[in-house]
C-alpha cells in the first residue's frame, strides 16, 4: 500500500524536475526555431530618463552618474533622476555636484522602499523612455542606444538588457552561479524570440513611460511586475543582448544567499500583487511564466519528495537513482565546504550552485509564508 502511494510521487517528482530543468529549455529551443518573431529595430532617439533609486550610496553613486551621462546618446535627449530613499549619508550631496539640468535629485524624507522610490522617479521623469538602473553596475557606452532601438517596433513595450557577471575565476560562467546565469540568459533570449521575456534584468531595462503603472507599496520585484504588467496589456517585452551592464559576482555566498532568498520570496509576492500572472485566459505568456518562474519555486519541494520516496524505495534501478542523488549532494556539500574556506573552483560548483539556489527557493517560500520580508534591505 505504501509502495503504491510513494512510487507515483517519486515518478511525478522526477518528471517534474526533468521538465523544469531540461524539458522547458528544449521546448523553448524548438519553439524559437519553428516560430521566431523578430524585432524591427530602428535608429530612433526619443527623450530618455534614467531612473536610479539610491539609499546610502555615497561611495559609488558619483561614478554611476558619470557612467550614465557618458552614454553614446544625444546629451540633450538624456537626463537622470536620482531618488534618495531617506539616505542618511552624503548621497544627496553627491547628486547636487552635477548639473541640475541633466541630473535631478528627488529627496524622500524617510525610507519608503525601492518600489516607492521608483514611483517617485518615474513621476519626476521627463523622458518618453524610462531606463531603470541600479547603483552597483556599469553600462556599456552604447547600452542606452541599443535598448532604445527596439522601441522602433510598435509592438515593443519594454526591453531588457544583458547583465554580464565577472568573478575571481575570470570570464562569466566558470563557476556554478555564473553558469546558472548564462543558462538563465539563454532562456530569456529564447523567450524574447518567441514573444516576450518573463521579467527583465533589474540592472538594465527600459519601458515606454506611458505604459508605467505605479508599483504597490513594498513590491520587491519591480523587474518582474513592471514588464509583466506591460506584457499583460498586449505589448512585447524583448531581450536585447547587445545592451550590456557589467557587475561582479559577490565573493560572499552569505550575501548572495540573502539576495536570492529575497528575490525568490518576491516571486510569491508578485503573484499575490498581480493574480493575472497565473490566469491563463488573461496572460498569453501563461505557459512561459509557469515554466520559468513557478516551476523553479516548486522544485525544492519536488527534490525533497524525490529523496524521501527514493529512500523508501531502493529496489532495482531505484538504488542507482539514490546513489546518483547521494553523489550530487556529496559534491554540493564539498563545494559548500570549499566556499566557506574562500575557494571557488569549477569541479563541485555546479552541484553546489544547484543546491544553493534550490535551498534559497525553499527558504524564500518559508520567509514569504511567515511574512518575514523587508521592503528594501540591502543584501550586503
Buried (B, 14 or more C-beta within 10 A) or exposed (E): EEEEEBBEBBEBBBEBBEBBBEBBBEBBEEBBEEEEEEBEBEEBBEBBBBBBBBBBBBEBBBEBBEBBBEBEBEEEBBBBBBBBBBBEBBBBEBBEEBEEEBBBBBBBEEBBBBBBBBBBBBBBBEBBBBBBBBBBBBBBEBBBBBBBBBBBBEBBBBBBBBBBBBBEBEEBBBBBBBBBBBEEBBBBBBBBBBBBBBBBBBBBBBBBBEBBEEBBEBBBBBBBBBBBBBBBEEBBBBBBBBBBBBBEBBEEBEEBBBBBBBBBBBBBBBBEBBEBBBEEEEBBBBEBBBBBBBBBBBBBBBBEBBBBBBEBBEEEEBEEBBEEBEEBBEBBBBBBEBBEEEEBBBEBBBBBBBBBBBBBBBBBBEBBEEEEBEBBEEBE
